[in-house]
Amino acid sequence: MMIDETIALNRLFDYYGSLLTKRQQEVFEYYYHEDYSYQEIADLLNITRAAAFDNLKRAKEALNNYEENLGFSQRLDDLIQSLQGLKNKEVNQLIEKFYNGGKYD
């Protein structure tokens, strides 16, 4: 899997992950956040390797479908790009905090 795809899926998971089933969330997190193999996930969750693969596949499809239908990620990218175009130091600092998970005053 390409790094760009992994980054994009993790970003979609940040936005839409709570809309997935509990099992899909678990499998996604183990695979992408913990770097577990399908077999390790299967052993941990007491499911088959095929079920781990299937749950991850369905999770990725769901995340892409949510983005296709809701477009939150793309709209947020467009907004941030527009704000950066203002060349306002304070706005750019807030954008930097957003990307780094910082707190807002």
BAKOL-643434 format. One record per atom (N, C-alpha, C, O): x, y, z. Coordinates in steps of 0.1 Angstrom, whole numbers, plus 5000, padded with zeros to 4 digits. Example, Ala and Ser with C-alpha at 12.3 -4.5 7.8 and 13.67 -1.06 7.14 Angstrom:
2
513249435078;512349555078;513249675078;514249675085;512849785071;513749895071;512950005079;513450115080;
END
This chain:
105
500949885000;500050005000;500950125000;501950135007;500550224993;501350344992;501050435004;500050435010;502150515007;502050595019;500950705017;500250735027;500850755006;499750865003;498350805006;497550875012;498150685002;496850615004;496650595019;495550615024;497650555026;497550535040;497250665048;496350665056;497950765044;497650895050;496250945047;495550995056;495750925035;494450965031;493350885039;492450945044;493550755040;492650675048;492650715062;491550715069;493750735068;493850775082;493150915084;492450935094;493250995075;492551125076;491051105075;490251165083;490651025066;489150995065;488650925078;487550955082;489550845083;489150775096;488950875107;488050865115;489850975107;489651085117;488351155116;487651185126;487851175104;486551245102;485351155103;484351185109;485451035097;484250945096;484350815104;483450735103;485450795111;485650665118;484550625127;484150505128;483950725133;482850695143;481550645136;480650585142;481550655123;480350605115;480550455111;479550395106;481750405113;481950265110;481450175121;481150225132;481250045118;480849955129;482049945139;483149975135;481749905151;482749885161;483849795156;485049825158;483449685149;484449585144;485349645134;486549625133;484749725125;485549795114;486549895120;487649905116;486049965131;486950055137;488149985144;489350025142;487849875150;488949795157;489949745147;491149765148;489449685136;490349625126;491149735119;492349725117;490549855116;491249965110;492350015119;493450035115;492050035132;493050085141;494149985143;495350025143;493849855144;494949755146;495849755133;497049745134;495249765122;495949755109;496749875106;497949875104;496149995107;496750115103;497550185115;498550255112;497050175127;497650245138;498650165145;499650215150;498350035146;499249945154;500149855145;501049795149;499849865132;500649785122;500549635124;501549565122;499449585128;499249445129;498949385116;498349445107;499249255114;498949185102;497449135103;496849145114;496949085092;495549035093;495548915102;494548905110;496548835103;496548715112;496548765126;495848705135;497348865129;497448915143;496148975147;495748955159;495449045138;494149105141;493148995144;492348995153;493248895135;492248775136;492448705150;491448675157;493648685154;493948615166;493448705178;492948655188;493748835177;493348925188;491848935190;491348945201;491148935179;489648955179;488948825178;487648825178;489648715178;489048585177;488048575165;486948525166;488648615153;487948605141;488848535131;490048515134;488348505119;489248445109;490048555102;489748675103;491148515096;491948605088;491148675077;491248795074;490348595071;489448645060;488448755066;488148845059;487948735078;487048825084;487748955087;487249065085;489048945091;489849065093;490049145080;489849265080;490449075070;490549135057;489249195052;489349315047;488149125053;486849175048;486449295056;485949395050;486649295069;486249415077;487049535073;486549645073;488349515071;489149635067;488749685053;488749805050;488549585044;488049625030;486749705031;486649815024;485849655039;484549735040;484749865047;484049965043;485649875057;485950005063;486450105053;486050215053;487450055045;488050155035;486950195025;486950315022;486150105021;485050135011;484150235018;483650335011;483750215030;482750305037;483350445039;482750545036;484650455043;485250585044;485350655031;485050775031;485650585021;485750655007;484350695003;484150804997;483350615006;481950645002;481450765010;480750855005;481750775023;481350895031;481951015026;481351115024;483251015022;483851135016;483251165003;483051285000;482951064995;482351094982;481051154983;480651254976;480251114993;478951164995;478851295003;478051385001;479751305013;479651425022;480751525019;480551645021;481851485014;482951575010;483551665020;484151765017;483451625033;483951705044;485451735042;485951845043;486251635039;487651645038;488051745027;488951825029;487451725016;487751815004;487351955007;488052055004;486151975013;485752115017;486652175027;486952295026;487152095037;488052155046;489352185040;489952295043;489852105031;491052135023;490952275016;491752355016;489752285009;489552405001;489452535010;490052635007;488852515022;488752625031;490152665036;490452785037;490952565040;492252595046;493152655035;493852755038;493052615023;493752665012;493352815010;494252905007;492152845010;491652985009;492153075020;492553185018;492153015032;492553095044;494153115043;494553225046;494853015038;496253035037;496553145026;497553215027;495753155016;495853255006;495753395011;496153495004;495153415023;495053545028;496353605033;496453725035;497353515035;498653555040;498553625053;499353725055;497653585062;497553645075;498253555085;498053435086;499253615092;500053545101;499253475112;499553355115;498353545118;497553475129;496753365123;496653255130;496153375112;495353265106;496253145103;495953035105;497453175097;498453065094;498852995107;499152875106;499053075118;499353005130;498252915135;498552805140;497052955134;495952875138;495852745129;495552635134;496052765116;496152645107;497252545111;496952425111;498352605115;499452515119;499052445132;499352325133;498452515141;497952445154;496952335150;496952225156;496052365141;495052265136;495752135132;495452025136;496752155123;497452035117;498251965128;498551845126;498652035138;499551965148;498751925160;499351885170;497451935160;496551895171;496651985183;496351935194;496952105181;497152195192;495852245198;494752225192;495952315209;494752375216;494652515211;495552585208;493352555211;493052695207;492752775219;491952735228;493252895220;492952985231;491553055230;491253135238;
END
